[in-house]
Amino acid sequence: MTASVAGPFPKPEFTAEVVADQLRDGYWLEAADVDGDGLPDLIGCGLTLGEIAWYRNEDWARNLAVNKVHMPVGLDVADITGTGTPDIIACYELYGPGGTIHHPNAEGGKIDWLEHPGPDGLREGRTWQRRYIGNTVGMHRLRVGHFTRTDRWEIIGLPIVAMEGVHALLPVVMFTQPEDPRSAGPWPMTVVDDTHFRMIHGATRKSGLIPDSDLDSLLLASDEGVTWLYFDQATQAWRRELIGTGELGVFERTGFKGSGDVDSGRIGDDPMAYVAAIEPYHGNSVAVYVRDGAGGDASPGWRRVLLDVFGEPNENGEGTGHSVLCADFDGDGDDEFLIGLRGPAPWQGVFLYKAIDVGNGVFVKWRVATESAARVIAADFNGDGTLDFATIAYKVPHYYEAPDAKLMVYRNGLGKPAQR
């Protein structure tokens, strides 16, 4: 259940700032302190130009990290070298001729890491050094973290399609950082799961969800719905826990089911009090999963609550929803969540949802941005102790190309300390 007014809750106030306009392409966005000044910069790319760029958090000047990358689609950031500077990890060459999920590149699905050139290299505008990690056909998302060990970086690679078809089984794979990543060839790869997932579209790395463990885990949005995937140190095995099966009511009309993107929200001491999702793939439905108590403490059940439906699917069976982000924007210790809509208008921009009765799935919402949002990220961009957010427009041929596509920062006006 949602309402558009919040009664006793302060209205969220965000001030929009254009980082870049008239983008020729747009899809992915990350935040990291590239230049070491203590403030997060922006790192972004689209699928068509083959360029990955970073934008300096001072004047938002655009700086090219690399070019001639065939169809970069997913990014993450980690200090691979251990030098204290963020390196970029990118997957690319998703599609072959045809340029859609129906045309995966048989030789593609590659992952590279891009080495930060250091302060001198940044000043001189050097291109970041590309080094190959590995590949799996259809690679579309990757998440970097410590999933089975804390002494080496691990990269989970998540294809969206296989050569056998759009809805064929997919291998979830993991690449482990070698001792010397600069001189090594491809990183060692293991298969995490190749018997369960189809059409994985969303992946969120989460820390602090596994009891008595400092390992990271993943929330995945796929044909199967929302799944929590993590490594069980006691059994030394990967475990899947199904949160919910997603949207099943539009399958006959659109050909899609399950979930498209996902994140989990903290309320009080519960780090996963609810799970928010856009459903299904490129969907138009916003749902939350709340604990219903079935199954006891060891294996709690979940109940799906449909909050909103934004418009109708287009001729390709796709809606406007593309990104979900949970974070504490008002500093009260509880997470709100943002939904990023790619467009077209009126279902375009960002909505903020706040729980007022999470057990019953009751949320209030506000529209906090109107520009196309392929991806929404959060960071404290001005160092004032509150979380801001940023978006990049969705501009991808064959799917949707937002007019007047922009990269935006929205500065938080609530003035309360951010808590994460």
C-alpha positions as CSV (number, residue, x, y, z in Angstrom):
1,M,0.0,0.0,0.0
2,T,1.3,3.5,-0.8
3,A,0.2,7.0,-0.3
4,S,1.4,10.2,-2.0
5,V,1.5,12.3,1.1
6,A,3.4,11.6,4.3
7,G,1.5,13.3,7.2
8,P,4.1,13.7,10.0
9,F,7.1,12.8,7.9
10,P,9.2,15.6,6.5
11,K,8.9,16.0,2.7
12,P,12.1,15.0,1.0
13,E,13.9,17.9,-0.6
14,F,16.5,17.3,-3.3
15,T,18.2,20.0,-5.4
16,A,18.8,18.9,-9.0
17,E,22.2,19.5,-10.6
18,V,23.1,18.7,-14.2
19,V,26.4,16.9,-14.4
20,A,26.2,16.4,-18.2
21,D,23.4,16.8,-20.7
22,Q,22.7,15.8,-24.3
23,L,24.3,12.4,-23.7
24,R,24.8,10.3,-26.8
25,D,24.3,7.1,-24.7
26,G,23.6,6.3,-21.1
27,Y,23.2,3.2,-19.0
28,W,25.5,2.5,-16.0
29,L,26.7,4.7,-13.1
30,E,29.0,4.2,-10.1
31,A,30.5,6.6,-7.5
32,A,34.1,6.5,-6.2
33,D,36.7,9.0,-5.1
34,V,38.8,8.8,-8.2
35,D,41.0,11.9,-7.6
36,G,41.6,11.4,-3.9
37,D,40.1,14.7,-2.6
38,G,37.7,13.0,-0.2
39,L,34.6,13.4,-2.3
40,P,33.0,10.8,-4.5
41,D,33.3,11.3,-8.3
42,L,31.0,9.7,-10.9
43,I,31.9,6.9,-13.3
44,G,29.5,6.2,-16.2
45,C,29.1,4.6,-19.5
46,G,26.5,3.7,-22.2
47,L,26.4,0.8,-24.6
48,T,27.1,2.4,-27.9
49,L,30.1,4.8,-27.8
50,G,32.6,2.3,-26.2
51,E,33.7,4.9,-23.7
52,I,34.0,4.7,-19.9
53,A,34.4,8.2,-18.3
54,W,34.7,9.7,-14.9
55,Y,33.3,13.1,-13.8
56,R,35.3,15.1,-11.3
57,N,33.3,16.2,-8.2
58,E,34.4,19.8,-8.4
59,D,33.3,21.1,-11.7
60,W,32.0,17.8,-13.1
61,A,34.6,17.9,-15.9
62,R,34.4,14.7,-18.0
63,N,37.6,12.6,-18.1
64,L,38.0,9.6,-20.4
65,A,39.2,6.5,-18.6
66,V,39.1,4.2,-21.7
67,N,37.6,4.0,-25.1
68,K,37.1,1.4,-27.8
69,V,35.4,-0.9,-25.4
70,H,32.8,-2.8,-27.4
71,M,29.4,-2.4,-25.6
72,P,30.3,-1.8,-21.9
73,V,27.2,-2.7,-20.0
74,G,28.0,-3.2,-16.3
75,L,30.6,-1.7,-14.0
76,D,31.9,-2.0,-10.4
77,V,34.7,-0.4,-8.5
78,A,37.4,-1.8,-6.1
79,D,41.0,-1.2,-5.2
80,I,42.4,-4.2,-7.1
81,T,46.0,-3.0,-6.8
82,G,45.9,-2.2,-3.1
83,T,47.3,1.3,-3.7
84,G,44.3,3.1,-2.1
85,T,42.9,4.2,-5.4
86,P,39.7,2.8,-7.1
87,D,40.1,0.6,-10.1
88,I,37.2,0.0,-12.5
89,I,35.9,-3.5,-13.4
90,A,33.8,-3.6,-16.6
91,C,31.9,-6.3,-18.5
92,Y,31.4,-5.8,-22.3
93,E,30.6,-7.4,-25.6
94,L,27.2,-8.6,-24.5
95,Y,25.5,-8.6,-27.9
96,G,26.5,-9.5,-31.4
97,P,24.9,-8.3,-34.7
98,G,21.3,-7.4,-34.0
99,G,22.1,-5.7,-30.7
100,T,19.4,-7.2,-28.4
101,I,19.1,-10.0,-25.8
102,H,18.2,-12.3,-28.7
103,H,21.6,-11.9,-30.2
104,P,24.3,-12.7,-27.6
105,N,28.0,-12.5,-28.8
106,A,29.3,-16.0,-28.9
107,E,32.8,-14.8,-28.1
108,G,31.7,-12.0,-25.7
109,G,30.7,-11.6,-22.2
110,K,34.2,-10.4,-21.3
111,I,35.4,-8.7,-18.1
112,D,38.4,-6.4,-17.8
113,W,39.8,-4.4,-14.9
114,L,41.0,-0.9,-15.6
115,E,43.9,0.2,-13.4
116,H,43.8,3.7,-12.0
117,P,46.7,5.6,-13.5
118,G,47.6,7.4,-10.2
119,P,47.6,11.1,-9.4
120,D,50.2,11.9,-12.0
121,G,48.3,9.9,-14.6
122,L,45.1,11.7,-13.8
123,R,46.7,15.1,-14.2
124,E,48.2,14.0,-17.6
125,G,45.0,12.5,-18.8
126,R,46.5,9.0,-19.3
127,T,44.2,6.2,-20.4
128,W,43.6,3.6,-17.7
129,Q,45.4,0.3,-18.3
130,R,43.1,-2.5,-19.4
131,R,43.7,-6.1,-18.1
132,Y,41.6,-9.1,-19.0
133,I,39.9,-11.2,-16.3
134,G,37.7,-13.7,-18.1
135,N,34.4,-14.2,-19.9
136,T,31.1,-16.0,-20.0
137,V,28.6,-15.5,-22.8
138,G,25.9,-13.0,-22.1
139,M,27.7,-11.3,-19.2
140,H,25.5,-8.4,-18.1
141,R,26.1,-7.7,-14.5
142,L,29.1,-8.1,-12.2
143,R,29.5,-7.5,-8.5
144,V,32.9,-7.2,-6.7
145,G,33.3,-8.2,-3.0
146,H,34.4,-10.8,-0.5
147,F,31.9,-13.6,-1.0
148,T,33.9,-16.7,0.2
149,R,37.1,-15.1,1.5
150,T,38.3,-11.7,2.7
151,D,41.9,-11.9,1.6
152,R,41.3,-11.6,-2.1
153,W,38.8,-9.7,-4.3
154,E,36.1,-11.9,-5.9
155,I,34.0,-11.0,-8.9
156,I,30.6,-12.6,-9.4
157,G,29.7,-12.6,-13.1
158,L,26.0,-12.8,-14.0
159,P,24.9,-13.4,-17.6
160,I,21.4,-12.4,-18.7
161,V,21.1,-14.7,-21.7
162,A,22.8,-17.8,-23.2
163,M,23.5,-18.9,-26.7
164,E,20.7,-21.5,-26.3
165,G,18.1,-18.7,-25.9
166,V,16.9,-15.8,-23.9
167,H,15.4,-17.9,-21.1
168,A,17.9,-20.7,-21.1
169,L,19.7,-21.7,-17.9
170,L,22.6,-19.4,-17.0
171,P,25.9,-20.0,-15.2
172,V,26.6,-17.8,-12.2
173,V,30.4,-17.7,-12.1
174,M,33.1,-16.3,-9.8
175,F,36.5,-15.0,-10.6
176,T,39.1,-14.9,-7.8
177,Q,41.9,-12.3,-7.8
178,P,45.3,-13.8,-8.4
179,E,48.3,-13.0,-6.2
180,D,49.7,-10.5,-8.8
181,P,46.7,-9.2,-10.8
182,R,49.0,-6.9,-12.9
183,S,51.0,-9.7,-14.4
184,A,48.4,-12.5,-14.3
185,G,46.4,-13.6,-17.3
186,P,42.8,-14.6,-16.9
187,W,41.7,-14.9,-13.2
188,P,40.7,-18.4,-11.9
189,M,37.0,-19.0,-12.5
190,T,34.6,-21.3,-10.7
191,V,30.9,-22.0,-11.3
192,V,28.7,-20.9,-8.4
193,D,25.4,-22.2,-9.9
194,D,24.4,-23.4,-13.4
195,T,21.2,-25.2,-12.7
196,H,18.7,-22.6,-11.4
197,F,18.8,-19.1,-12.8
198,R,17.4,-17.7,-16.0
199,M,17.4,-14.1,-17.3
200,I,19.3,-12.5,-14.4
201,H,18.8,-8.7,-14.8
202,G,19.5,-7.2,-11.3
203,A,22.2,-7.9,-8.8
204,T,23.0,-6.1,-5.5
205,R,25.9,-6.8,-3.3
206,K,25.0,-6.7,0.4
207,S,27.2,-6.8,3.5
208,G,26.0,-7.6,7.0
209,L,23.2,-9.9,6.0
210,I,24.8,-13.3,6.8
211,P,24.6,-13.9,10.6
212,D,28.0,-14.1,12.3
213,S,29.8,-13.6,9.1
214,D,31.8,-10.7,7.5
215,L,31.3,-12.1,4.0
216,D,29.2,-10.3,1.3
217,S,26.2,-11.8,-0.3
218,L,24.0,-11.1,-3.3
219,L,20.3,-10.3,-4.0
220,L,19.4,-11.4,-7.5
221,A,16.5,-10.5,-9.7
222,S,15.7,-13.0,-12.4
223,D,13.0,-15.1,-14.0
224,E,12.8,-17.0,-10.7
225,G,12.0,-13.8,-8.8
226,V,14.1,-12.5,-5.9
227,T,16.8,-14.7,-4.5
228,W,19.3,-14.3,-1.7
229,L,22.6,-16.0,-2.7
230,Y,25.4,-16.5,-0.2
231,F,28.2,-18.7,0.8
232,D,27.7,-20.8,3.9
233,Q,31.0,-21.0,5.8
234,A,29.9,-23.8,8.0
235,T,29.1,-26.2,5.1
236,Q,31.5,-24.5,2.6
237,A,28.7,-24.4,0.0
238,W,26.6,-21.8,-1.8
239,R,23.0,-21.4,-0.6
240,R,20.0,-20.0,-2.3
241,E,17.0,-18.6,-0.4
242,L,14.0,-17.6,-2.4
243,I,12.5,-14.3,-1.2
244,G,9.6,-14.3,-3.7
245,T,8.6,-15.4,-7.2
246,G,8.1,-11.9,-8.5
247,E,5.4,-10.8,-11.0
248,L,3.7,-13.7,-12.7
249,G,0.5,-12.1,-13.9
250,V,1.8,-10.5,-17.2
251,F,3.7,-13.5,-18.6
252,E,1.1,-14.4,-21.3
253,R,0.9,-10.8,-22.4
254,T,4.6,-9.8,-22.3
255,G,6.7,-12.9,-22.2
256,F,8.4,-11.8,-19.0
257,K,8.0,-12.9,-15.4
258,G,9.9,-12.7,-12.1
259,S,11.9,-9.7,-11.1
260,G,14.0,-7.0,-12.8
261,D,16.0,-5.2,-10.0
262,V,16.2,-5.5,-6.3
263,D,17.6,-4.2,-3.0
264,S,17.0,-4.7,0.7
265,G,16.2,-2.2,3.3
266,R,17.2,-1.9,7.0
267,I,14.7,-1.0,9.7
268,G,16.1,-0.6,13.1
269,D,18.4,-3.6,13.9
270,D,17.0,-5.8,11.1
271,P,19.4,-5.4,8.1
272,M,16.9,-7.0,5.7
273,A,13.6,-5.9,7.1
274,Y,12.1,-5.6,3.6
275,V,13.1,-6.3,0.0
276,A,12.1,-3.9,-2.7
277,A,11.9,-4.9,-6.4
278,I,10.9,-3.8,-9.8
279,E,9.0,-6.6,-11.6
280,P,9.3,-8.3,-14.0
281,Y,12.3,-7.7,-16.4
282,H,12.1,-4.0,-17.5
283,G,8.9,-4.1,-15.5
284,N,6.3,-1.5,-14.5
285,S,5.4,-3.0,-11.0
286,V,6.9,-2.0,-7.7
287,A,6.7,-4.6,-4.9
288,V,8.1,-5.1,-1.5
289,Y,8.6,-8.3,0.3
290,V,8.0,-8.2,4.1
291,R,8.4,-11.0,6.6
292,D,5.2,-12.9,7.4
293,G,6.6,-15.0,10.2
294,A,5.8,-18.3,8.5
295,G,8.6,-20.8,8.9
296,G,10.0,-19.5,12.2
297,D,13.2,-17.5,12.9
298,A,15.5,-20.0,11.2
299,S,13.7,-19.7,7.8
300,P,11.4,-16.8,7.8
301,G,8.7,-16.5,5.2
302,W,8.0,-13.5,3.1
303,R,4.9,-11.9,1.8
304,R,4.7,-9.8,-1.4
305,V,2.9,-6.4,-1.3
306,L,2.3,-4.7,-4.6
307,L,2.8,-1.0,-4.1
308,D,2.5,0.6,-7.6
309,V,2.1,-0.1,-11.3
310,F,3.6,2.5,-13.6
311,G,1.8,2.6,-16.9
312,E,1.4,-0.3,-19.3
313,P,4.0,-2.4,-21.1
314,N,5.1,-1.2,-24.5
315,E,4.9,-3.2,-27.8
316,N,8.0,-5.2,-26.6
317,G,6.4,-6.2,-23.4
318,E,8.6,-3.8,-21.4
319,G,7.7,-1.2,-18.7
320,T,9.7,1.8,-17.5
321,G,11.2,0.5,-14.2
322,H,15.0,-0.2,-14.2
323,S,16.7,0.5,-10.9
324,V,16.1,0.0,-7.2
325,L,18.2,1.5,-4.3
326,C,17.8,1.3,-0.5
327,A,19.5,3.8,1.7
328,D,18.9,6.1,4.7
329,F,18.3,9.5,3.2
330,D,16.7,11.2,6.2
331,G,19.2,10.0,8.8
332,D,16.7,8.3,11.1
333,G,18.4,4.9,11.0
334,D,15.8,3.3,8.7
335,D,16.3,2.8,5.0
336,E,14.0,4.4,2.4
337,F,14.1,3.1,-1.2
338,L,14.3,4.8,-4.6
339,I,12.8,3.5,-7.8
340,G,14.4,4.7,-11.1
341,L,12.1,4.9,-14.1
342,R,13.7,5.2,-17.6
343,G,10.6,6.7,-19.3
344,P,8.9,7.8,-21.4
345,A,7.0,10.5,-19.4
346,P,4.9,10.5,-17.4
347,W,6.5,7.3,-16.0
348,Q,10.0,8.8,-15.9
349,G,12.3,9.9,-13.0
350,V,12.7,8.8,-9.4
351,F,10.2,8.0,-6.6
352,L,11.2,7.7,-2.9
353,Y,9.3,5.3,-0.7
354,K,9.4,5.4,3.1
355,A,8.1,2.6,5.4
356,I,5.5,3.7,8.0
357,D,4.4,0.1,8.8
358,V,6.8,-2.3,7.3
359,G,5.1,-5.4,8.8
360,N,2.0,-4.6,6.9
361,G,3.8,-3.3,3.8
362,V,2.6,0.3,4.2
363,F,4.8,2.9,2.6
364,V,4.5,6.6,1.7
365,K,6.0,8.0,-1.5
366,W,7.2,11.2,-3.1
367,R,8.4,11.9,-6.6
368,V,11.9,13.4,-6.2
369,A,13.2,13.6,-9.8
370,T,11.8,13.8,-13.3
371,E,14.7,13.0,-15.5
372,S,15.1,9.5,-17.1
373,A,16.9,7.1,-14.7
374,A,18.5,3.9,-15.9
375,R,20.5,3.6,-12.7
376,V,20.2,5.3,-9.3
377,I,23.2,5.4,-6.9
378,A,23.7,7.1,-3.5
379,A,26.7,8.9,-2.1
380,D,27.5,12.0,0.0
381,F,28.6,14.2,-2.8
382,N,29.3,17.4,-0.9
383,G,30.5,15.9,2.4
384,D,27.7,17.4,4.6
385,G,26.9,14.1,6.2
386,T,23.7,13.4,4.3
387,L,23.2,10.9,1.4
388,D,22.5,12.4,-2.0
389,F,21.7,10.4,-5.1
390,A,22.7,10.5,-8.8
391,T,21.1,9.1,-12.0
392,I,22.1,8.5,-15.6
393,A,19.5,8.5,-18.4
394,Y,18.6,5.3,-20.3
395,K,19.6,5.8,-23.9
396,V,20.1,2.4,-25.5
397,P,19.2,1.5,-29.1
398,H,16.5,-1.2,-29.7
399,Y,15.1,-0.6,-26.1
400,Y,14.6,3.0,-25.2
401,E,16.4,6.3,-25.9
402,A,15.5,9.0,-23.5
403,P,15.3,12.4,-25.2
404,D,17.7,15.1,-23.8
405,A,19.4,12.4,-21.8
406,K,21.3,13.7,-18.7
407,L,23.6,12.6,-15.9
408,M,22.2,14.2,-12.7
409,V,23.1,14.7,-9.1
410,Y,20.4,15.4,-6.5
411,R,21.6,17.0,-3.3
412,N,19.8,16.1,-0.1
413,G,18.2,19.1,1.7
414,L,17.1,17.3,4.8
415,G,20.2,18.3,6.6
416,K,20.4,15.2,8.9
417,P,23.4,13.0,9.4
418,A,23.5,10.0,7.0
419,Q,23.5,6.6,8.7
420,R,24.5,3.3,6.9
